[in-house]
Amino acid sequence: MTDKFDNAYKTIGEVAKILGLKSKKNGILSTHTIRFWETQFKQIKPKFLNSNRRYYDQKTIDILKKIKFLLKDLGLTINGVKKILNNPNYGSTLNLDEISNNSIRNSNLKNKVLNISKIVKNLKDYK
């Protein structure tokens, strides 16, 4: 099986994997979050093909990355994210493309640093 081109449409499961949306309970990819965001953000426009399956283009995936970053990493509310996305200058004023993409790539590094900090703290407490 060949890899899809980067500009090809992705399924909702593939997008959940790209975004790192996993259930905290069982670690299974969580697609319901994306479906919920579709109801909240008019900017998310999947294509419905092949028996009403959702497919996402790169532009929509980039918007989903921004939404995830604003909600999960910055802790904004849905209304706060709507205000930002509805502002026609949001991309240039906040440089969200670069920030959100770096945040997703650096999330593993951040977790590793937090784990190391906990280990160091436990070592200090052990003395």
C-alpha positions as CSV (number, residue, x, y, z in Angstrom):
1,M,0.0,0.0,0.0
2,T,1.4,3.4,-0.9
3,D,1.3,6.5,1.3
4,K,-1.2,9.2,0.5
5,F,0.2,12.5,-0.9
6,D,0.2,15.3,1.7
7,N,-2.4,17.2,-0.3
8,A,-4.8,14.3,-0.6
9,Y,-8.0,14.2,1.4
10,K,-7.8,12.5,4.8
11,T,-10.4,10.5,6.7
12,I,-11.6,11.6,10.1
13,G,-9.5,8.8,11.7
14,E,-6.4,10.0,9.9
15,V,-7.1,13.6,11.0
16,A,-7.6,12.5,14.6
17,K,-4.2,10.8,14.4
18,I,-2.5,13.9,13.0
19,L,-4.0,16.0,15.8
20,G,-3.1,13.5,18.5
21,L,-6.7,13.3,19.7
22,K,-6.8,10.2,21.9
23,S,-9.2,9.3,24.6
24,K,-7.7,9.6,28.1
25,K,-9.5,6.5,29.3
26,N,-8.4,3.9,26.7
27,G,-6.0,5.6,24.4
28,I,-8.2,5.1,21.3
29,L,-8.3,7.8,18.7
30,S,-11.1,10.2,19.4
31,T,-13.0,11.3,16.3
32,H,-16.1,12.6,18.2
33,T,-14.1,15.7,19.1
34,I,-13.7,16.6,15.5
35,R,-17.4,16.0,14.8
36,F,-18.3,18.2,17.8
37,W,-15.9,21.0,16.5
38,E,-17.7,20.8,13.1
39,T,-20.9,21.8,14.9
40,Q,-19.2,24.7,16.6
41,F,-16.9,26.2,14.0
42,K,-18.2,27.2,10.5
43,Q,-14.6,27.1,9.2
44,I,-14.5,23.3,9.4
45,K,-15.9,22.0,6.1
46,P,-15.3,18.3,5.4
47,K,-16.3,16.8,2.1
48,F,-18.8,14.0,2.3
49,L,-18.0,11.2,-0.2
50,N,-18.5,7.4,-0.4
51,S,-21.6,6.8,1.8
52,N,-21.4,10.1,3.7
53,R,-17.9,9.5,5.0
54,R,-16.0,12.7,6.0
55,Y,-12.9,13.7,4.1
56,Y,-10.7,16.7,5.1
57,D,-8.4,18.7,2.9
58,Q,-5.2,20.3,4.1
59,K,-6.8,23.7,4.6
60,T,-9.4,22.2,6.9
61,I,-6.7,20.2,8.8
62,D,-4.7,23.4,9.4
63,I,-7.8,25.0,10.8
64,L,-8.4,22.0,13.1
65,K,-4.8,22.3,14.3
66,K,-5.4,25.9,15.2
67,I,-8.6,25.1,17.0
68,K,-6.9,22.3,19.0
69,F,-4.0,24.6,19.9
70,L,-6.3,27.4,21.0
71,L,-8.6,25.2,23.0
72,K,-6.2,22.6,24.4
73,D,-2.8,24.4,24.7
74,L,-3.9,27.9,25.4
75,G,-7.1,27.0,27.3
76,L,-9.4,29.4,25.4
77,T,-13.2,28.8,25.4
78,I,-15.1,27.8,22.3
79,N,-16.5,31.4,22.2
80,G,-13.0,32.8,22.5
81,V,-11.7,30.6,19.6
82,K,-14.7,31.6,17.5
83,K,-13.9,35.3,18.0
84,I,-10.3,34.7,16.9
85,L,-11.3,32.6,13.9
86,N,-14.0,35.1,12.8
87,N,-11.4,37.9,12.9
88,P,-10.2,38.3,9.3
89,N,-6.7,39.2,10.5
90,Y,-6.3,36.3,12.9
91,G,-3.6,34.5,10.9
92,S,-1.3,37.5,10.5
93,T,-1.8,39.0,14.0
94,L,-1.2,35.9,16.0
95,N,0.9,33.9,13.6
96,L,-1.1,30.8,14.5
97,D,0.1,28.7,11.7
98,E,3.7,28.6,13.1
99,I,2.7,28.5,16.7
100,S,0.1,25.7,16.4
101,N,2.3,23.5,14.2
102,N,5.2,23.9,16.5
103,S,3.0,23.2,19.5
104,I,1.9,19.9,18.0
105,R,5.4,18.9,17.2
106,N,6.8,19.9,20.6
107,S,4.1,18.3,22.6
108,N,6.1,15.1,23.1
109,L,9.2,17.2,24.1
110,K,7.0,19.1,26.6
111,N,5.8,15.8,28.2
112,K,9.3,14.5,28.4
113,V,10.5,17.7,30.2
114,L,7.6,17.4,32.6
115,N,8.4,13.8,33.4
116,I,12.1,14.6,34.0
117,S,11.1,17.4,36.3
118,K,8.9,15.0,38.3
119,I,11.8,12.5,38.5
120,V,14.2,15.2,39.8
121,K,11.6,16.4,42.3
122,N,11.1,12.8,43.6
123,L,14.9,12.4,43.9
124,K,15.1,15.6,45.9
125,D,12.3,14.4,48.2
126,Y,14.0,11.0,48.6
127,K,17.0,12.6,50.3
